[in-house]
Amino acid sequence: MPRRQILIAGGGIGGLAAAFASRQAGWEVRLAERASAFGEVGAGVQLGPNAVRCLNAWSLQVPLQAVACFPERLEVRSAIDASALGQMRLGRTIAERYGAAYLTIHRADLHALLLAAVSNLADVQLLLDHRLSDLVQDGDAVAARLLRGDGSELALEADLLLGADGLHSRVRACLLGEGAPRPAGHLAYRAVVAQHALPQRLRSQEVTVWLGPQLHVVHYPLRGGELLNLVAIRHGQPPADLLHWDHGVNAGELQDALARTCAPLQDMVHAVSDAGGQWRLWPLVERAPVAAAAQLAQGLVALLGDAAHPMRPYLAQGAGMAIEDAAELGHALGMQALEPALRLRRYALNRWQRVAAVQRRSRRNADIFHATGALRLARDAAMRLLGERLLDMHWLYGGGPVPAGR
């Protein structure tokens, strides 16, 4: 019997993870990436134990250890007066609790790690400079039309097709007939700087979150602690061109937004520019939380990661959910007793409620992180009283029951 083949559109973190999991399940893989070379833009990501367990199950612990950081603590502070609000133990504590570490890693390092793992597998074809333009489900196969960078076309047929092609997914548009995601009304400023270029008092090997009215800042180490990743998010209107989501920005714009915050936080922002760091602006976009399994898979076509469930970054789970998606997809593809369309249906049924819950909680956290007035005072009091009990989420890190409500 011929081996089944899956075509994956998109070669980012989610697409590569899906390629690895699909091949582990016995499927031949073709992956089409629109860029002319593999690479990952951006800065750092946090991966909770829920995602790290998936990577460990794929035997990627050793390359992870070589490039990731494993902070001992997550600390929450007031952006107004720098007072401590709460903390959560990470390191060995969270690893023993959930069976995997909490880590921070540069996006480029995570992407390179997954690309190396996929490149070492047989029966995986990587097609660079190929962009999916159209697809048709026809009986027991999916016909796809790919456009090369030189303008020529390539027609391919596969048993299944997976859209891992990001926020502006062409596969999603073909499958669900939806337009572009909508602006979230929040702007993210990101920078990476060498720690040795910062004053000693500003260097850090922990995850620190600063909460302020209509804004927050988070920073954490990358690459064995050599780098510090910083993200500042505030309310604001996005640039007109949302398709080009990575914009250069004058550091003064961010400094003005943080004018009423505490001196230590302002010192950190000023020090990034002094140390040669460059701030980049990423307007945040989103879609409504997933409402049904059919929004993740229909027939022989499925969606994964940002193409399926873009979310605000207030749970630090964007990359983690894509990795979880890939692990569940691999599990479903290995169900040989089911026809391919039913395997995708099983994937969607097993994922939609969890990713919807993460989308909802991420939205709610935006209101909590950026609270003003009485809500901010209540948040700070609750954080000081309960601390780790509020920050540690068993349903998320341990895969417990999906929470009800928002």
C-alpha positions in Angstrom: 0.0 0.0 0.0 1.5 3.4 -1.0 2.5 5.7 1.9 0.1 8.6 2.6 1.4 12.1 1.9 0.6 15.4 3.6 1.4 18.8 2.1 2.1 21.5 4.6 1.9 25.2 3.7 4.3 27.2 5.9 7.7 26.6 7.2 7.7 28.4 10.5 7.8 26.9 14.0 4.4 25.3 13.6 4.9 24.0 10.1 8.2 22.4 10.9 6.9 20.9 14.1 3.9 19.5 12.1 6.3 18.1 9.5 8.3 16.3 12.2 5.2 14.9 13.9 3.7 13.8 10.6 6.8 12.0 9.5 7.0 10.3 12.9 3.5 9.1 12.3 4.6 7.4 9.0 3.5 10.0 6.5 5.5 11.4 3.6 5.8 15.1 3.9 6.1 18.0 1.5 6.5 21.4 3.0 6.1 24.6 1.0 7.6 27.8 2.3 7.1 31.1 0.5 10.5 32.5 1.6 13.5 31.8 -0.5 15.5 30.7 2.6 14.5 29.2 5.9 14.7 31.5 8.8 12.6 32.9 11.7 12.2 36.6 12.4 11.4 37.9 15.8 13.0 37.7 19.2 12.3 35.4 22.2 9.5 33.1 23.2 8.6 31.5 26.4 7.7 27.8 26.4 5.7 26.3 29.3 6.0 22.7 30.4 3.0 21.8 28.2 5.0 22.6 25.0 8.3 21.4 26.3 6.8 18.0 27.0 6.0 17.7 23.3 9.6 18.6 22.3 11.0 16.1 24.9 8.7 13.4 23.4 10.4 14.0 20.1 13.8 13.5 21.7 14.9 17.1 21.3 16.1 17.6 24.9 19.7 17.8 24.0 19.5 20.5 21.3 17.1 22.4 23.6 19.6 22.3 26.5 22.2 23.8 24.2 20.3 26.9 23.2 17.6 27.6 25.8 17.5 29.3 29.2 15.8 27.8 32.2 14.9 30.6 34.6 14.5 29.9 38.2 11.7 32.4 38.9 9.0 34.5 37.3 8.5 37.8 39.1 5.7 40.3 38.7 6.3 43.9 39.7 4.4 47.2 39.5 5.4 49.4 36.6 4.4 52.4 38.7 6.4 52.0 41.8 8.6 48.9 41.2 7.1 47.0 44.2 6.9 43.3 44.0 3.4 41.9 43.4 4.0 38.1 43.2 6.3 35.4 42.0 6.2 31.8 40.7 9.0 29.3 41.1 10.2 27.8 37.9 13.4 25.8 37.5 13.3 22.4 39.2 10.1 23.2 41.0 7.9 23.5 37.9 9.8 20.7 36.1 9.0 18.3 38.9 5.4 19.5 39.1 4.6 19.1 35.4 7.3 16.7 34.0 9.1 19.3 31.9 10.9 22.6 32.3 9.7 26.1 31.7 12.2 27.7 29.3 12.9 30.8 27.2 14.5 30.6 23.8 15.2 32.7 20.8 12.7 32.1 18.0 15.6 31.7 15.5 17.2 29.0 17.7 13.9 27.1 18.1 13.3 27.3 14.4 16.8 26.1 13.6 16.4 23.2 16.1 13.2 22.0 14.4 14.6 22.5 10.9 17.6 20.4 11.7 15.4 17.7 13.2 13.2 17.7 10.0 16.1 17.8 7.6 17.5 14.6 9.1 14.3 12.7 8.3 13.8 10.6 5.1 10.7 11.2 2.9 10.5 14.9 3.8 10.7 17.4 0.8 11.2 21.0 1.6 10.1 23.4 -1.1 11.5 26.9 -0.7 10.2 29.9 -2.6 6.8 28.2 -3.1 3.6 30.0 -2.1 0.2 28.2 -2.0 -2.3 30.1 -4.1 -5.2 27.8 -4.4 -6.5 24.4 -3.3 -9.4 22.1 -4.3 -10.6 19.0 -2.4 -11.5 16.4 -5.0 -12.6 13.0 -3.6 -9.8 11.3 -1.8 -7.1 13.9 -2.5 -6.3 17.7 -2.3 -5.1 19.4 -5.4 -2.9 22.5 -4.6 -1.4 25.2 -6.9 1.8 26.7 -5.8 3.4 29.8 -7.2 7.2 30.0 -7.3 9.1 33.2 -6.8 10.0 33.3 -10.6 6.3 33.4 -11.4 6.0 29.8 -12.6 3.4 27.4 -11.1 3.6 23.9 -9.6 0.6 21.6 -9.3 0.7 19.1 -6.4 -1.7 16.5 -5.1 -1.7 15.1 -1.6 -3.9 13.0 0.7 -4.1 15.9 3.2 -3.2 19.5 3.3 -2.2 21.5 6.4 -2.2 25.3 6.6 0.5 26.4 8.9 0.9 29.7 7.0 0.5 32.2 9.8 -1.7 35.1 10.6 -2.6 35.9 7.0 -3.1 32.3 6.0 -4.1 31.6 2.4 -5.2 28.1 3.4 -7.6 29.6 5.9 -9.0 31.9 3.3 -9.6 29.0 0.9 -11.1 26.8 3.6 -13.2 29.2 5.6 -13.6 32.1 3.2 -12.4 34.6 5.9 -10.6 37.8 5.4 -7.7 39.3 7.4 -7.5 39.2 11.2 -8.5 42.4 12.9 -6.2 44.8 14.9 -6.3 44.1 18.6 -5.7 47.7 19.6 -2.3 46.9 21.2 1.2 47.6 20.0 4.2 45.4 20.9 7.7 46.8 21.0 10.5 44.2 21.0 14.2 44.3 21.4 17.1 42.0 22.1 20.3 43.2 23.7 23.6 41.7 24.8 23.5 41.5 28.6 27.2 42.4 28.9 26.3 45.8 27.3 23.8 46.6 30.1 24.7 48.0 33.5 25.1 45.2 36.0 22.0 46.2 37.9 19.8 45.8 34.8 21.0 42.3 33.8 18.7 39.4 34.6 18.4 35.7 34.4 14.8 35.6 35.5 11.4 36.3 33.8 10.2 39.7 35.0 6.8 41.2 34.2 6.0 44.8 34.9 2.3 45.7 35.1 1.0 49.3 34.5 -2.1 51.1 33.4 -2.8 50.2 29.7 0.7 48.7 29.3 3.1 46.1 30.5 6.7 45.1 30.0 8.3 41.6 30.2 12.0 40.6 29.9 13.8 37.4 30.1 17.2 35.8 29.1 18.1 34.1 25.9 21.0 31.9 24.6 22.3 30.8 27.9 21.8 34.2 29.4 24.0 36.0 27.0 21.0 38.0 25.6 18.1 39.8 27.2 14.8 39.8 25.4 12.4 42.7 26.1 8.8 43.2 25.1 6.7 46.3 25.9 3.0 46.2 25.0 0.7 49.2 25.2 -2.7 50.3 23.9 -2.4 52.1 20.6 -3.5 52.4 17.0 -1.6 50.2 14.5 0.3 51.5 11.4 -1.8 51.4 8.2 0.2 48.6 6.7 -0.6 45.5 8.8 0.7 43.0 6.3 4.2 44.3 7.1 3.9 43.6 10.8 7.6 44.2 11.7 8.2 47.9 11.7 11.2 50.0 12.7 10.4 52.4 15.5 12.1 55.3 17.3 12.9 54.4 20.9 11.6 57.8 21.9 8.1 56.7 21.1 8.3 53.9 23.6 10.0 56.1 26.2 7.1 58.6 25.9 4.6 55.8 26.4 6.4 54.8 29.6 6.9 58.3 30.9 4.8 57.7 34.1 6.4 54.4 35.0 9.0 53.8 37.7 12.7 54.8 37.3 14.1 51.2 37.1 11.8 50.4 34.2 12.6 53.6 32.3 16.3 53.0 32.9 15.9 49.6 31.3 14.3 51.0 28.2 16.9 53.8 27.9 19.7 51.2 28.4 18.6 49.1 25.4 19.3 52.0 23.0 22.6 52.8 24.8 23.7 49.2 24.5 23.1 49.2 20.7 19.7 47.4 20.8 17.0 48.3 18.3 13.3 48.4 19.0 10.9 46.9 16.5 7.1 47.5 16.4 4.7 44.6 16.0 1.0 45.6 15.8 -1.0 42.8 17.5 -3.9 41.3 15.5 -6.4 38.6 16.5 -9.5 36.6 15.5 -12.4 35.5 17.7 -11.8 32.4 19.7 -12.4 29.1 17.9 -16.1 28.2 18.1 -16.2 24.7 16.7 -14.0 21.9 15.4 -14.9 22.7 11.8 -12.9 25.9 12.1 -9.7 23.7 12.5 -10.5 21.0 9.9 -12.9 20.3 7.1 -12.5 17.3 4.9 -8.9 16.8 3.9 -7.7 20.2 4.9 -6.7 21.4 8.4 -5.2 24.5 10.1 -2.5 24.8 12.8 -1.0 27.5 14.9 -1.6 31.2 14.0 -3.5 30.1 10.9 -6.0 28.4 13.1 -6.1 30.4 16.4 -4.1 33.6 16.5 -4.1 34.9 20.1 -2.9 37.8 22.1 0.5 37.1 23.8 -0.8 37.5 27.4 -0.3 33.8 28.3 2.9 33.4 26.3 1.4 30.4 24.5 1.4 31.3 20.8 4.4 29.0 19.9 3.4 26.5 22.6 -0.1 26.0 21.1 1.4 25.5 17.7 3.7 22.8 19.1 0.8 21.2 20.9 -1.2 21.3 17.7 1.6 19.5 15.9 1.9 16.8 18.5 -1.9 16.1 18.4 -1.8 16.1 14.6 0.9 13.5 14.7 -1.1 11.4 17.1 -4.2 11.6 14.9 -2.3 10.8 11.7 -1.1 7.6 13.3 -4.6 6.3 13.7 -4.4 3.9 10.8 -7.9 2.5 11.3 -9.4 5.8 10.3 -9.6 7.3 6.9 -7.5 10.5 6.4 -10.5 12.9 6.7 -11.5 11.3 10.0 -8.0 11.6 11.3 -8.1 15.4 10.7 -11.6 15.4 12.3 -10.1 13.7 15.4 -7.3 16.3 15.5 -9.8 19.1 15.4 -12.1 17.6 18.0 -9.2 17.1 20.4 -7.8 20.6 19.9 -10.5 23.2 19.4 -11.8 23.6 23.0 -8.3 23.9 24.5 -7.0 26.5 22.0 -10.3 28.5 22.4 -9.7 28.5 26.2 -6.2 29.8 25.7 -7.5 32.5 23.3 -10.1 33.6 25.8 -7.7 33.6 28.8 -5.2 35.6 26.8 -7.9 38.2 26.1 -8.9 38.3 29.7 -5.3 38.6 30.8 -4.9 41.7 28.6 -7.6 43.4 30.8 -5.9 42.3 34.0 -2.4 43.2 32.9 -3.4 46.7 31.7 -6.0 47.4 34.5 -6.6 50.9 35.7 -8.3 52.4 38.8 -10.0 50.1 41.3 -9.4 47.0 39.1 -5.7 47.6 39.2 -5.7 48.0 43.0 -7.7 44.8 43.4 -5.4 43.0 41.0 -2.3 44.1 43.0 -3.8 43.1 46.3 -4.8 39.7 45.0 -1.4 39.1 43.5 0.3 40.0 46.8 -2.0 37.7 48.7 -2.1 34.7 46.4 1.1 35.0 44.3 1.9 31.6 42.9 -1.6 30.3 43.2 -2.7 32.9 40.6 0.3 32.5 38.3 0.5 28.7 38.2 -2.1 27.3 35.9 -2.5 23.5 36.1 -5.1 23.4 33.3 -2.6 25.0 31.0 0.8 23.5 32.0 -0.5 20.1 33.1 -3.2 19.6 30.5 -6.0 19.6 33.1 -9.7 20.3 32.4 -10.4 23.3 30.1 -11.7 26.1 32.4 -15.3 27.2 31.9 -16.3 30.7 31.0 -14.0 33.4 29.7 
